[in-house]
Amino acid sequence: MKDTTTHRPDVDDDVIGNIGYVPPHLLTEHVDVVVVGIRTIKFRMYGRTKLVFDLRIIAPQAHAGERLPMYVRVERDWKTLPIASKLFRIACVATGRVIRDTKVRKSWFLGQAFRGQVRQVGKPPATYSVVETLFERLTGPKDL
């Protein structure tokens, strides 16, 4: 079988796309992570805006230092967070309690360590992992 992954001078070699960072495919259910960034991304194709939590893995050790995203839905017309929303649930994890009548702050997450549930995305050979949710706070103040 001929190797088609090497450069072939007889074929047009124009660039047809750029591939950026791709999260690793982890074969584990849980990871310990530190939140290193939170940004807002608009997914025009779906008409949705999401928060993207940029997470750095601290355990398992075999993947320490690698990055995983966690996508959190937000809606402009939410006057208060629905209690079924992921943002409400992870805010409760970050504060260590059920929160009421307050605004969720980035400082509750940035630089803090959490345990997260891993989910697989895509089909082989293009499978990668994301953090589905945070379910345990590992560092941070006792109660915010």
Helices and strands as residue ranges (DSSP letters): E 30-43, E 48-59, G 61-63, E 67-74, H 86-95, G 106-108, E 113-121, E 128-137
